[in-house]
Amino acid sequence: MTKVNPIQLQKYLKGVDYPANKQDLLDRARQESADENILSTLEQLSDEEFETPADVSKAVGAIE
């Protein structure tokens, strides 16, 4: 799996209302036509609530 670019990730998550859970992030990414790499990375996140976009980036960085 290719490392996810944090800027690219946030582009696909624009408009998300925080706090957001994993399913909210996946739904938005799909609406924004995210590629399989982004979607598979988001699938690996825990089911916690993310308070900010920075929390999402930090969680994604921890699984790569």
Biopython code that builds the backbone (N, CA, C, O; Angstrom):
import numpy as np
from Bio.PDB.StructureBuilder import StructureBuilder

atoms = [
    (1, "MET", "N", (0.846, -1.182, 0.000)),
    (1, "MET", "CA", (0.000, 0.000, 0.000)),
    (1, "MET", "C", (0.887, 1.240, 0.000)),
    (1, "MET", "O", (1.886, 1.303, 0.717)),
    (2, "THR", "N", (0.514, 2.213, -0.805)),
    (2, "THR", "CA", (1.249, 3.460, -0.895)),
    (2, "THR", "C", (0.896, 4.365, 0.273)),
    (2, "THR", "O", (-0.252, 4.406, 0.717)),
    (3, "LYS", "N", (1.887, 5.083, 0.764)),
    (3, "LYS", "CA", (1.653, 6.025, 1.861)),
    (3, "LYS", "C", (0.680, 7.103, 1.400)),
    (3, "LYS", "O", (0.781, 7.607, 0.282)),
    (4, "VAL", "N", (-0.258, 7.448, 2.271)),
    (4, "VAL", "CA", (-1.270, 8.447, 1.948)),
    (4, "VAL", "C", (-0.705, 9.841, 2.195)),
    (4, "VAL", "O", (-0.140, 10.115, 3.254)),
    (5, "ASN", "N", (-0.864, 10.715, 1.208)),
    (5, "ASN", "CA", (-0.459, 12.107, 1.337)),
    (5, "ASN", "C", (-1.500, 12.822, 2.213)),
    (5, "ASN", "O", (-2.684, 12.814, 1.876)),
    (6, "PRO", "N", (-1.081, 13.440, 3.331)),
    (6, "PRO", "CA", (-2.039, 14.084, 4.232)),
    (6, "PRO", "C", (-2.857, 15.195, 3.557)),
    (6, "PRO", "O", (-4.030, 15.384, 3.880)),
    (7, "ILE", "N", (-2.249, 15.915, 2.640)),
    (7, "ILE", "CA", (-2.974, 16.986, 1.950)),
    (7, "ILE", "C", (-4.039, 16.384, 1.042)),
    (7, "ILE", "O", (-5.162, 16.883, 0.977)),
    (8, "GLN", "N", (-3.681, 15.312, 0.344)),
    (8, "GLN", "CA", (-4.635, 14.608, -0.519)),
    (8, "GLN", "C", (-5.782, 14.042, 0.319)),
    (8, "GLN", "O", (-6.948, 14.133, -0.064)),
    (9, "LEU", "N", (-5.440, 13.464, 1.454)),
    (9, "LEU", "CA", (-6.451, 12.896, 2.349)),
    (9, "LEU", "C", (-7.453, 13.966, 2.763)),
    (9, "LEU", "O", (-8.661, 13.744, 2.686)),
    (10, "GLN", "N", (-6.967, 15.115, 3.199)),
    (10, "GLN", "CA", (-7.866, 16.171, 3.658)),
    (10, "GLN", "C", (-8.726, 16.721, 2.519)),
    (10, "GLN", "O", (-9.843, 17.184, 2.750)),
    (11, "LYS", "N", (-8.209, 16.669, 1.298)),
    (11, "LYS", "CA", (-9.006, 17.089, 0.139)),
    (11, "LYS", "C", (-10.246, 16.207, 0.008)),
    (11, "LYS", "O", (-11.340, 16.694, -0.280)),
    (12, "TYR", "N", (-10.064, 14.916, 0.220)),
    (12, "TYR", "CA", (-11.189, 13.985, 0.123)),
    (12, "TYR", "C", (-12.127, 14.068, 1.327)),
    (12, "TYR", "O", (-13.260, 13.591, 1.263)),
    (13, "LEU", "N", (-11.667, 14.665, 2.409)),
    (13, "LEU", "CA", (-12.486, 14.758, 3.624)),
    (13, "LEU", "C", (-13.077, 16.146, 3.824)),
    (13, "LEU", "O", (-13.659, 16.426, 4.871)),
    (14, "LYS", "N", (-12.932, 17.022, 2.823)),
    (14, "LYS", "CA", (-13.456, 18.381, 2.982)),
    (14, "LYS", "C", (-14.963, 18.341, 3.223)),
    (14, "LYS", "O", (-15.686, 17.563, 2.601)),
    (15, "GLY", "N", (-15.413, 19.185, 4.124)),
    (15, "GLY", "CA", (-16.836, 19.255, 4.426)),
    (15, "GLY", "C", (-17.293, 18.326, 5.537)),
    (15, "GLY", "O", (-18.471, 18.329, 5.894)),
    (16, "VAL", "N", (-16.388, 17.532, 6.089)),
    (16, "VAL", "CA", (-16.760, 16.640, 7.192)),
    (16, "VAL", "C", (-17.065, 17.486, 8.428)),
    (16, "VAL", "O", (-16.307, 18.398, 8.759)),
    (17, "ASP", "N", (-18.159, 17.189, 9.103)),
    (17, "ASP", "CA", (-18.491, 17.852, 10.359)),
    (17, "ASP", "C", (-17.829, 17.079, 11.491)),
    (17, "ASP", "O", (-18.132, 15.907, 11.717)),
    (18, "TYR", "N", (-16.923, 17.745, 12.200)),
    (18, "TYR", "CA", (-16.242, 17.110, 13.337)),
    (18, "TYR", "C", (-16.981, 17.456, 14.608)),
    (18, "TYR", "O", (-17.554, 18.541, 14.705)),
    (19, "PRO", "N", (-16.987, 16.554, 15.606)),
    (19, "PRO", "CA", (-16.321, 15.253, 15.601)),
    (19, "PRO", "C", (-16.973, 14.292, 14.610)),
    (19, "PRO", "O", (-18.172, 14.358, 14.339)),
    (20, "ALA", "N", (-16.134, 13.392, 14.077)),
    (20, "ALA", "CA", (-16.585, 12.422, 13.079)),
    (20, "ALA", "C", (-16.010, 11.056, 13.407)),
    (20, "ALA", "O", (-14.910, 10.947, 13.950)),
    (21, "ASN", "N", (-16.762, 10.016, 13.074)),
    (21, "ASN", "CA", (-16.241, 8.659, 13.281)),
    (21, "ASN", "C", (-15.741, 8.098, 11.962)),
    (21, "ASN", "O", (-15.832, 8.748, 10.920)),
    (22, "LYS", "N", (-15.216, 6.893, 12.017)),
    (22, "LYS", "CA", (-14.643, 6.268, 10.829)),
    (22, "LYS", "C", (-15.654, 6.190, 9.687)),
    (22, "LYS", "O", (-15.311, 6.462, 8.536)),
    (23, "GLN", "N", (-16.886, 5.825, 9.994)),
    (23, "GLN", "CA", (-17.893, 5.693, 8.937)),
    (23, "GLN", "C", (-18.189, 7.034, 8.278)),
    (23, "GLN", "O", (-18.379, 7.101, 7.064)),
    (24, "ASP", "N", (-18.231, 8.111, 9.080)),
    (24, "ASP", "CA", (-18.433, 9.454, 8.518)),
    (24, "ASP", "C", (-17.319, 9.789, 7.529)),
    (24, "ASP", "O", (-17.574, 10.334, 6.455)),
    (25, "LEU", "N", (-16.083, 9.458, 7.903)),
    (25, "LEU", "CA", (-14.935, 9.747, 7.048)),
    (25, "LEU", "C", (-14.995, 8.933, 5.757)),
    (25, "LEU", "O", (-14.745, 9.456, 4.671)),
    (26, "LEU", "N", (-15.327, 7.658, 5.886)),
    (26, "LEU", "CA", (-15.443, 6.805, 4.700)),
    (26, "LEU", "C", (-16.552, 7.285, 3.769)),
    (26, "LEU", "O", (-16.377, 7.321, 2.551)),
    (27, "ASP", "N", (-17.683, 7.650, 4.344)),
    (27, "ASP", "CA", (-18.803, 8.131, 3.525)),
    (27, "ASP", "C", (-18.404, 9.373, 2.740)),
    (27, "ASP", "O", (-18.696, 9.476, 1.549)),
    (28, "ARG", "N", (-17.733, 10.321, 3.404)),
    (28, "ARG", "CA", (-17.319, 11.549, 2.729)),
    (28, "ARG", "C", (-16.281, 11.252, 1.656)),
    (28, "ARG", "O", (-16.358, 11.784, 0.548)),
    (29, "ALA", "N", (-15.311, 10.406, 1.982)),
    (29, "ALA", "CA", (-14.270, 10.076, 1.008)),
    (29, "ALA", "C", (-14.877, 9.442, -0.240)),
    (29, "ALA", "O", (-14.448, 9.736, -1.356)),
    (30, "ARG", "N", (-15.868, 8.578, -0.060)),
    (30, "ARG", "CA", (-16.537, 7.962, -1.216)),
    (30, "ARG", "C", (-17.291, 9.008, -2.034)),
    (30, "ARG", "O", (-17.274, 8.966, -3.265)),
    (31, "GLN", "N", (-17.955, 9.949, -1.350)),
    (31, "GLN", "CA", (-18.669, 11.022, -2.053)),
    (31, "GLN", "C", (-17.707, 11.864, -2.889)),
    (31, "GLN", "O", (-18.065, 12.361, -3.957)),
    (32, "GLU", "N", (-16.491, 12.015, -2.389)),
    (32, "GLU", "CA", (-15.482, 12.830, -3.067)),
    (32, "GLU", "C", (-14.635, 12.008, -4.046)),
    (32, "GLU", "O", (-13.619, 12.491, -4.547)),
    (33, "SER", "N", (-15.054, 10.768, -4.315)),
    (33, "SER", "CA", (-14.379, 9.878, -5.271)),
    (33, "SER", "C", (-12.925, 9.586, -4.915)),
    (33, "SER", "O", (-12.042, 9.613, -5.773)),
    (34, "ALA", "N", (-12.692, 9.307, -3.636)),
    (34, "ALA", "CA", (-11.345, 8.952, -3.180)),
    (34, "ALA", "C", (-10.910, 7.640, -3.823)),
    (34, "ALA", "O", (-11.735, 6.778, -4.127)),
    (35, "ASP", "N", (-9.614, 7.505, -4.021)),
    (35, "ASP", "CA", (-9.100, 6.273, -4.624)),
    (35, "ASP", "C", (-9.053, 5.143, -3.591)),
    (35, "ASP", "O", (-9.253, 5.360, -2.396)),
    (36, "GLU", "N", (-8.785, 3.937, -4.084)),
    (36, "GLU", "CA", (-8.774, 2.750, -3.209)),
    (36, "GLU", "C", (-7.740, 2.859, -2.093)),
    (36, "GLU", "O", (-7.978, 2.374, -0.988)),
    (37, "ASN", "N", (-6.614, 3.479, -2.360)),
    (37, "ASN", "CA", (-5.581, 3.625, -1.337)),
    (37, "ASN", "C", (-6.101, 4.437, -0.146)),
    (37, "ASN", "O", (-5.888, 4.063, 1.007)),
    (38, "ILE", "N", (-6.776, 5.536, -0.432)),
    (38, "ILE", "CA", (-7.348, 6.376, 0.622)),
    (38, "ILE", "C", (-8.412, 5.583, 1.386)),
    (38, "ILE", "O", (-8.412, 5.563, 2.617)),
    (39, "LEU", "N", (-9.307, 4.940, 0.661)),
    (39, "LEU", "CA", (-10.397, 4.197, 1.301)),
    (39, "LEU", "C", (-9.867, 3.047, 2.157)),
    (39, "LEU", "O", (-10.336, 2.841, 3.276)),
    (40, "SER", "N", (-8.906, 2.308, 1.645)),
    (40, "SER", "CA", (-8.387, 1.179, 2.423)),
    (40, "SER", "C", (-7.645, 1.672, 3.663)),
    (40, "SER", "O", (-7.657, 1.001, 4.695)),
    (41, "THR", "N", (-7.004, 2.829, 3.576)),
    (41, "THR", "CA", (-6.334, 3.396, 4.745)),
    (41, "THR", "C", (-7.370, 3.810, 5.787)),
    (41, "THR", "O", (-7.204, 3.519, 6.972)),
    (42, "LEU", "N", (-8.428, 4.481, 5.361)),
    (42, "LEU", "CA", (-9.478, 4.889, 6.299)),
    (42, "LEU", "C", (-10.144, 3.680, 6.947)),
    (42, "LEU", "O", (-10.535, 3.732, 8.113)),
    (43, "GLU", "N", (-10.275, 2.583, 6.183)),
    (43, "GLU", "CA", (-10.876, 1.353, 6.736)),
    (43, "GLU", "C", (-10.084, 0.821, 7.931)),
    (43, "GLU", "O", (-10.642, 0.160, 8.806)),
    (44, "GLN", "N", (-8.794, 1.110, 7.964)),
    (44, "GLN", "CA", (-7.934, 0.598, 9.031)),
    (44, "GLN", "C", (-7.992, 1.432, 10.313)),
    (44, "GLN", "O", (-7.441, 1.027, 11.337)),
    (45, "LEU", "N", (-8.644, 2.578, 10.266)),
    (45, "LEU", "CA", (-8.739, 3.419, 11.463)),
    (45, "LEU", "C", (-9.570, 2.730, 12.537)),
    (45, "LEU", "O", (-10.415, 1.886, 12.240)),
    (46, "SER", "N", (-9.320, 3.099, 13.783)),
    (46, "SER", "CA", (-10.139, 2.574, 14.879)),
    (46, "SER", "C", (-11.513, 3.237, 14.817)),
    (46, "SER", "O", (-11.714, 4.188, 14.062)),
    (47, "ASP", "N", (-12.443, 2.738, 15.602)),
    (47, "ASP", "CA", (-13.807, 3.258, 15.587)),
    (47, "ASP", "C", (-14.007, 4.447, 16.530)),
    (47, "ASP", "O", (-15.140, 4.759, 16.898)),
    (48, "GLU", "N", (-12.928, 5.103, 16.918)),
    (48, "GLU", "CA", (-13.032, 6.262, 17.806)),
    (48, "GLU", "C", (-13.618, 7.464, 17.074)),
    (48, "GLU", "O", (-13.761, 7.457, 15.851)),
    (49, "GLU", "N", (-13.954, 8.495, 17.846)),
    (49, "GLU", "CA", (-14.382, 9.754, 17.247)),
    (49, "GLU", "C", (-13.160, 10.633, 17.060)),
    (49, "GLU", "O", (-12.302, 10.711, 17.939)),
    (50, "PHE", "N", (-13.082, 11.285, 15.930)),
    (50, "PHE", "CA", (-11.986, 12.196, 15.622)),
    (50, "PHE", "C", (-12.507, 13.612, 15.774)),
    (50, "PHE", "O", (-13.522, 13.978, 15.182)),
    (51, "GLU", "N", (-11.803, 14.412, 16.574)),
    (51, "GLU", "CA", (-12.252, 15.766, 16.882)),
    (51, "GLU", "C", (-11.893, 16.779, 15.794)),
    (51, "GLU", "O", (-12.615, 17.753, 15.583)),
    (52, "THR", "N", (-10.776, 16.542, 15.107)),
    (52, "THR", "CA", (-10.278, 17.510, 14.120)),
    (52, "THR", "C", (-9.634, 16.768, 12.941)),
    (52, "THR", "O", (-9.341, 15.576, 13.043)),
    (53, "PRO", "N", (-9.416, 17.465, 11.835)),
    (53, "PRO", "CA", (-8.682, 16.856, 10.724)),
    (53, "PRO", "C", (-7.277, 16.411, 11.149)),
    (53, "PRO", "O", (-6.763, 15.410, 10.651)),
    (54, "ALA", "N", (-6.666, 17.155, 12.065)),
    (54, "ALA", "CA", (-5.322, 16.777, 12.541)),
    (54, "ALA", "C", (-5.358, 15.427, 13.249)),
    (54, "ALA", "O", (-4.415, 14.645, 13.133)),
    (55, "ASP", "N", (-6.440, 15.143, 13.983)),
    (55, "ASP", "CA", (-6.571, 13.841, 14.653)),
    (55, "ASP", "C", (-6.618, 12.711, 13.619)),
    (55, "ASP", "O", (-6.044, 11.643, 13.830)),
    (56, "VAL", "N", (-7.302, 12.956, 12.509)),
    (56, "VAL", "CA", (-7.387, 11.951, 11.444)),
    (56, "VAL", "C", (-6.002, 11.726, 10.851)),
    (56, "VAL", "O", (-5.579, 10.584, 10.674)),
    (57, "SER", "N", (-5.300, 12.807, 10.547)),
    (57, "SER", "CA", (-3.947, 12.680, 9.964)),
    (57, "SER", "C", (-3.014, 11.941, 10.893)),
    (57, "SER", "O", (-2.212, 11.118, 10.452)),
    (58, "LYS", "N", (-3.114, 12.230, 12.180)),
    (58, "LYS", "CA", (-2.261, 11.560, 13.169)),
    (58, "LYS", "C", (-2.574, 10.057, 13.206)),
    (58, "LYS", "O", (-1.657, 9.237, 13.234)),
    (59, "ALA", "N", (-3.842, 9.701, 13.206)),
    (59, "ALA", "CA", (-4.254, 8.296, 13.238)),
    (59, "ALA", "C", (-3.798, 7.573, 11.968)),
    (59, "ALA", "O", (-3.342, 6.432, 12.036)),
    (60, "VAL", "N", (-3.918, 8.221, 10.829)),
    (60, "VAL", "CA", (-3.494, 7.628, 9.562)),
    (60, "VAL", "C", (-1.983, 7.420, 9.582)),
    (60, "VAL", "O", (-1.495, 6.380, 9.141)),
    (61, "GLY", "N", (-1.244, 8.399, 10.088)),
    (61, "GLY", "CA", (0.209, 8.276, 10.176)),
    (61, "GLY", "C", (0.638, 7.120, 11.054)),
    (61, "GLY", "O", (1.675, 6.504, 10.807)),
    (62, "ALA", "N", (-0.141, 6.819, 12.071)),
    (62, "ALA", "CA", (0.198, 5.744, 12.999)),
    (62, "ALA", "C", (0.005, 4.360, 12.392)),
    (62, "ALA", "O", (0.632, 3.403, 12.847)),
    (63, "ILE", "N", (-0.849, 4.228, 11.373)),
    (63, "ILE", "CA", (-1.086, 2.904, 10.791)),
    (63, "ILE", "C", (-0.224, 2.647, 9.573)),
    (63, "ILE", "O", (-0.217, 1.527, 9.060)),
    (64, "GLU", "N", (0.497, 3.634, 9.095)),
    (64, "GLU", "CA", (1.322, 3.431, 7.895)),
    (64, "GLU", "C", (2.703, 2.962, 8.231)),
    (64, "GLU", "O", (3.517, 2.746, 7.334)),
]
sb = StructureBuilder()
sb.init_structure("model")
sb.init_model(0)
sb.init_chain("A")
sb.init_seg("    ")
for serial, (resi, resn, name, xyz) in enumerate(atoms, 1):
    if name == "N":
        sb.init_residue(resn, " ", resi, " ")
    sb.init_atom(name, np.array(xyz, "f"), 0.0, 1.0, " ", f" {name:<3s}", serial, name[0])
structure = sb.get_structure()
